[in-house]
Amino acid sequence: MSKFVKTLALALVALPLALPALAADYTRGTVQKVDTKAGKLTIRHEELANLDMPAMTMVFVVADPAMLETAKEGQAIEFVAERIRGKLTVVEMK
């Protein structure tokens, strides 16, 4: 079997294992406060399954400061949060 075929076969076997890690689970929430100076958003959100957290209101750091420019208090959002270096961080927002 050629090296290319072996590599292709391995990639096809590994693909189903990798796809769940690539899929971002968006959570619905409402922006309660935008703190541009601290680089944080306060969000009232639904359950964060990936972080094993129930629905609540909490403060998140943002991965990209540009998110703070588009976020408005009272705005309904969908977002992805992850724990990065021990801090709950919004990594995607729409």
N, C-alpha and C positions, 0 to 999 in steps of 0.2 A: 504494500500500500504506500502510495507516495506521501511525502511529508505534508503536502497541501491537503490531501484528502483526510489524513489523520487530524490535522488542525481544524478543518471544516467540521468533521464529525464531533470533535470535542466541543467546538463552539455551539453546535446545535444541541448537544446534551446539556450544556451549561446555561443556555439562554433562558429556559423556563425558571431556573433558579435565580437568575439575575433580575428578571423583569419586575418582581414585586418590590425589590429594593429601588428600582428606578421610578416606580409609580408614586406620585405625590398624592397623599390623601389631604384634600383641602377641607378645612373646618370653617363653618360659618360663624361669624361674630359681628359685633358692633363696636366701633371705635368709641371709647369713652373719653380719652384724653390723648393729646399729642404733645409730647415734651421734646421739642427739637434740641434744646440745650443739652439734655441728658441722652438724647438718641433713643428714646423709648416711647412705646405705645401702650396705653392701658386699653385692654380689649375684654368685653364681656363675650364669652365664647361658649360653644357647645362642647361636648366631650372631646378631649384630645386623645384618641385611641392610641396613637403611636407613643405618647408620653404617659399613658395610663393615668390620665387626670380627668376628673368629672367636670361638668359644666361649671363655670365660675367666672369671676372678673379678676384679671391679673395683669401685671406689668411685664412687657416683653422688650428686650433689646431688639433692634432691627439690624439685619445683616447689611442692608444698603440704605444709607441715609436719605437717598432719593425717595424712599417709601414715605418718609415723614412729610415731604412736600405735597404728596398727593392725598394723604390721609386727612380726613376732616372729622371732627367730633360728631357723633350721631350717624356716621356713614356705615352702612352694611357692607361687610367685606367677606371674602373667602381667603383663607391664608393657610400656610404650612409653617408649623413651628417645630424646631428641633432643639435639643440640648447641645450647645456648642461651648466647649471649655467650661462646663458647669453652669452656663447661663441659658435661660429659655430665650430663644431667638426666633423672630419671624424671618424666614428665609425666602418666602414667596408670598405675594399678596396680589389679589385682583378684586 
